[in-house]
Amino acid sequence: MKKDVLIITSYFPPEIGAASNRIFQLANGLEQQGFKVSVVTPLPNYPTGKIFDDYKGKFKHISKENTITINRLWIYASNSKNKLLRLIAMLSYSFSLVWFFMWNKIPKTVIVQSPPLLVAFTSMLFLRNKNRNLILNVSDLWPIAGLELGALKKNFSYKMLEKIEHFNYKRANIILGQSEEILTHVNSIFPDKNTFLYRNYPNFKAPKIQQTQSNGSLKIVYAGLLGIAQGIYKLCTALDYTHIEFHIYGSGAEQLLIEDFIAQHPELPIYFHGRVTRDELHRLLLQYDIAIIPLLNRIYGSVPSKIFEYARLGLPMLYFGGGEGENVITTNNLGWIATSGDYDDLNSVIATIKKDSLSLERKVSIQKTALKNFDFRKQLDALKTII
């Protein structure tokens, strides 16, 4: 008989981004391992902050994808910078979750995505049953990350978020963390807590590596969320374009700023391509020389999932985010490191990258490293033994 597993998340396809991809891969992987998987998630709204057209006017939506049941619940959607509106959005989904818990049979094994902290708190509070296996999947350390991003200050609200964070850890039977820093942080609070390193490894067919066409300029690409944390607008203004082209894919809060900057500086080789599907993006990325992975500020506990995705594509990387991500890049020889927040150093590092160092052999080597060290299946095999 198949074991039931419920996954509670704030992000799920057709929404885009690392969080959505991570949970989608987890759900599909568990389903293929013989688990009976169901997912609870809000009506799709990220990153636009508006309910997607196909789901507008609905209080809930239930669908079946393969054998996975997807329960999409009502949410007051918003991506406003207004903290009150964002709080209302999180609370609205929490209320929908409570309603779902009241009227549905909840499996004994539940995987809860965190952040958002309030959504995880709601799940941990209402599902705290001694016979239930609560697994907390921590992808970012809030409220610490909010403090480092400048979104939070150390005040009464911050202390309350810390209490919620600690409550979530305490109630979880097992904590999954996407970085060693996350697990170290958890064990500094609860030394005996059962933890498991669960990286956001991709699970797609590795493409055949191709040599990029050379026109003299180094073709650098960024693909992903155009949010405050990534700092792509600042990157546009700070790069030295003497010997490079900069190509951008994605959408988010900084999109209009980036488009305006490009329009005002037509002499600069910056190209904005908008948002494309993940499969299409994988095909397009193969034409570029290197991918840049930036963070505006170093965020403790963060290891961008792009590292593992680009490595599987055989794409050399320029990492500009600090922290544990630097160790992953250097240990596995995946590319170059620039000092986080130092744009002079970034431009200096770029100036040292020569086209002839981006050989086909180097890209093949990066892909082989990914296939060996970032194996989704091996990780899932280890995870299923504790679920």
SULDA-V144872 format. One record per residue. N is the residue number from 1. RES is the residue in one small letter. SS is DSSP state (alpha for helix, beta for strand, coil for the rest). NEAR is the number of other ideal C-beta (glycine too) atoms within 8 Angstrom. Layout:
{{N	RES	SS	NEAR} {N	RES	SS	NEAR}}
//
This chain:
{{1	m	coil	2} {2	k	coil	6} {3	k	coil	9} {4	d	beta	10} {5	v	beta	14} {6	l	beta	13} {7	i	beta	14} {8	i	beta	13} {9	t	coil	11} {10	s	coil	11} {11	y	coil	11} {12	f	coil	12} {13	p	coil	8} {14	p	coil	5} {15	e	coil	11} {16	i	coil	12} {17	g	coil	11} {18	a	alpha	12} {19	a	alpha	11} {20	s	alpha	13} {21	n	alpha	14} {22	r	alpha	12} {23	i	alpha	16} {24	f	alpha	10} {25	q	alpha	13} {26	l	alpha	11} {27	a	alpha	12} {28	n	alpha	11} {29	g	alpha	12} {30	l	alpha	13} {31	e	alpha	12} {32	q	alpha	6} {33	q	coil	9} {34	g	coil	5} {35	f	coil	12} {36	k	beta	9} {37	v	beta	13} {38	s	beta	13} {39	v	beta	15} {40	v	beta	11} {41	t	beta	13} {42	p	beta	12} {43	l	coil	14} {44	p	coil	12} {45	n	coil	12} {46	y	coil	12} {47	p	coil	12} {48	t	coil	8} {49	g	coil	9} {50	k	coil	6} {51	i	coil	10} {52	f	coil	11} {53	d	alpha	5} {54	d	alpha	4} {55	y	alpha	10} {56	k	coil	7} {57	g	coil	2} {58	k	coil	9} {59	f	coil	3} {60	k	beta	10} {61	h	beta	8} {62	i	beta	8} {63	s	beta	7} {64	k	beta	8} {65	e	beta	5} {66	n	coil	6} {67	t	coil	6} {68	i	beta	12} {69	t	beta	9} {70	i	beta	13} {71	n	beta	12} {72	r	beta	14} {73	l	beta	14} {74	w	coil	10} {75	i	coil	12} {76	y	coil	7} {77	a	coil	11} {78	s	coil	10} {79	n	coil	9} {80	s	coil	7} {81	k	coil	5} {82	n	coil	7} {83	k	alpha	6} {84	l	alpha	6} {85	l	alpha	9} {86	r	alpha	12} {87	l	alpha	9} {88	i	alpha	10} {89	a	alpha	12} {90	m	alpha	11} {91	l	alpha	9} {92	s	alpha	11} {93	y	alpha	13} {94	s	alpha	12} {95	f	alpha	8} {96	s	alpha	13} {97	l	alpha	15} {98	v	alpha	10} {99	w	alpha	9} {100	f	alpha	11} {101	f	alpha	10} {102	m	alpha	6} {103	w	alpha	5} {104	n	coil	7} {105	k	coil	3} {106	i	coil	8} {107	p	coil	9} {108	k	coil	7} {109	t	beta	12} {110	v	beta	16} {111	i	beta	13} {112	v	beta	14} {113	q	beta	15} {114	s	beta	13} {115	p	coil	10} {116	p	coil	9} {117	l	alpha	13} {118	l	alpha	11} {119	v	alpha	17} {120	a	alpha	14} {121	f	alpha	12} {122	t	alpha	11} {123	s	alpha	13} {124	m	alpha	15} {125	l	alpha	9} {126	f	alpha	9} {127	l	coil	11} {128	r	coil	8} {129	n	coil	5} {130	k	coil	3} {131	n	coil	4} {132	r	coil	11} {133	n	beta	9} {134	l	beta	14} {135	i	beta	14} {136	l	beta	14} {137	n	beta	12} {138	v	beta	12} {139	s	coil	11} {140	d	coil	9} {141	l	coil	12} {142	w	coil	12} {143	p	coil	11} {144	i	alpha	10} {145	a	alpha	13} {146	g	alpha	11} {147	l	alpha	12} {148	e	alpha	10} {149	l	alpha	12} {150	g	coil	6} {151	a	coil	5} {152	l	coil	11} {153	k	coil	5} {154	k	coil	6} {155	n	coil	6} {156	f	alpha	5} {157	s	alpha	7} {158	y	alpha	13} {159	k	alpha	9} {160	m	alpha	8} {161	l	alpha	13} {162	e	alpha	9} {163	k	alpha	8} {164	i	alpha	11} {165	e	alpha	11} {166	h	alpha	9} {167	f	alpha	11} {168	n	alpha	14} {169	y	alpha	13} {170	k	alpha	7} {171	r	alpha	9} {172	a	coil	13} {173	n	coil	6} {174	i	beta	12} {175	i	beta	14} {176	l	beta	14} {177	g	beta	14} {178	q	coil	13} {179	s	coil	12} {180	e	alpha	8} {181	e	alpha	12} {182	i	alpha	12} {183	l	alpha	12} {184	t	alpha	8} {185	h	alpha	12} {186	v	alpha	14} {187	n	alpha	10} {188	s	alpha	6} {189	i	alpha	8} {190	f	coil	8} {191	p	coil	5} {192	d	coil	4} {193	k	coil	11} {194	n	beta	8} {195	t	beta	11} {196	f	beta	11} {197	l	beta	10} {198	y	coil	10} {199	r	coil	11} {200	n	coil	13} {201	y	coil	10} {202	p	coil	12} {203	n	coil	8} {204	f	coil	6} {205	k	coil	3} {206	a	coil	9} {207	p	coil	9} {208	k	coil	3} {209	i	coil	10} {210	q	coil	6} {211	q	coil	6} {212	t	coil	10} {213	q	coil	5} {214	s	coil	5} {215	n	coil	4} {216	g	coil	5} {217	s	coil	8} {218	l	beta	11} {219	k	beta	12} {220	i	beta	15} {221	v	beta	13} {222	y	beta	16} {223	a	beta	10} {224	g	beta	10} {225	l	beta	12} {226	l	coil	14} {227	g	coil	9} {228	i	coil	8} {229	a	coil	10} {230	q	coil	14} {231	g	coil	10} {232	i	alpha	13} {233	y	alpha	11} {234	k	alpha	9} {235	l	alpha	12} {236	c	alpha	13} {237	t	alpha	7} {238	a	alpha	8} {239	l	coil	12} {240	d	coil	7} {241	y	coil	10} {242	t	coil	4} {243	h	coil	7} {244	i	beta	13} {245	e	beta	11} {246	f	beta	14} {247	h	beta	12} {248	i	beta	15} {249	y	beta	13} {250	g	beta	13} {251	s	beta	10} {252	g	coil	10} {253	a	coil	9} {254	e	coil	12} {255	q	alpha	10} {256	l	alpha	6} {257	l	alpha	8} {258	i	alpha	14} {259	e	alpha	9} {260	d	alpha	8} {261	f	alpha	12} {262	i	alpha	13} {263	a	alpha	7} {264	q	alpha	6} {265	h	coil	8} {266	p	coil	6} {267	e	coil	3} {268	l	coil	7} {269	p	coil	8} {270	i	beta	13} {271	y	beta	9} {272	f	beta	8} {273	h	coil	8} {274	g	coil	7} {275	r	coil	6} {276	v	coil	8} {277	t	coil	5} {278	r	alpha	7} {279	d	alpha	6} {280	e	alpha	8} {281	l	alpha	11} {282	h	alpha	11} {283	r	alpha	8} {284	l	alpha	11} {285	l	alpha	13} {286	l	coil	13} {287	q	coil	7} {288	y	coil	13} {289	d	coil	10} {290	i	beta	16} {291	a	beta	15} {292	i	beta	11} {293	i	beta	15} {294	p	beta	11} {295	l	coil	15} {296	l	coil	10} {297	n	coil	10} {298	r	coil	10} {299	i	coil	14} {300	y	coil	11} {301	g	coil	15} {302	s	coil	14} {303	v	coil	14} {304	p	coil	10} {305	s	coil	13} {306	k	alpha	12} {307	i	alpha	15} {308	f	alpha	13} {309	e	alpha	9} {310	y	alpha	13} {311	a	alpha	16} {312	r	alpha	13} {313	l	alpha	12} {314	g	coil	13} {315	l	coil	13} {316	p	beta	13} {317	m	beta	16} {318	l	beta	17} {319	y	beta	13} {320	f	beta	11} {321	g	coil	14} {322	g	coil	9} {323	g	coil	13} {324	e	alpha	11} {325	g	alpha	14} {326	e	alpha	11} {327	n	alpha	7} {328	v	alpha	11} {329	i	alpha	14} {330	t	alpha	8} {331	t	alpha	6} {332	n	coil	9} {333	n	coil	7} {334	l	coil	12} {335	g	beta	10} {336	w	beta	12} {337	i	beta	11} {338	a	coil	13} {339	t	coil	8} {340	s	coil	11} {341	g	coil	8} {342	d	coil	8} {343	y	alpha	9} {344	d	alpha	6} {345	d	alpha	9} {346	l	alpha	14} {347	n	alpha	11} {348	s	alpha	9} {349	v	alpha	12} {350	i	alpha	14} {351	a	alpha	8} {352	t	alpha	7} {353	i	coil	12} {354	k	coil	6} {355	k	alpha	8} {356	d	alpha	5} {357	s	alpha	7} {358	l	coil	12} {359	s	coil	8} {360	l	alpha	8} {361	e	alpha	6} {362	r	alpha	10} {363	k	alpha	13} {364	v	alpha	10} {365	s	alpha	9} {366	i	alpha	15} {367	q	alpha	14} {368	k	alpha	8} {369	t	alpha	13} {370	a	alpha	13} {371	l	alpha	10} {372	k	alpha	7} {373	n	alpha	7} {374	f	coil	13} {375	d	coil	9} {376	f	alpha	11} {377	r	alpha	8} {378	k	alpha	7} {379	q	alpha	11} {380	l	alpha	11} {381	d	alpha	9} {382	a	alpha	9} {383	l	alpha	11} {384	k	alpha	10} {385	t	coil	6} {386	i	coil	8} {387	i	coil	12}}
//
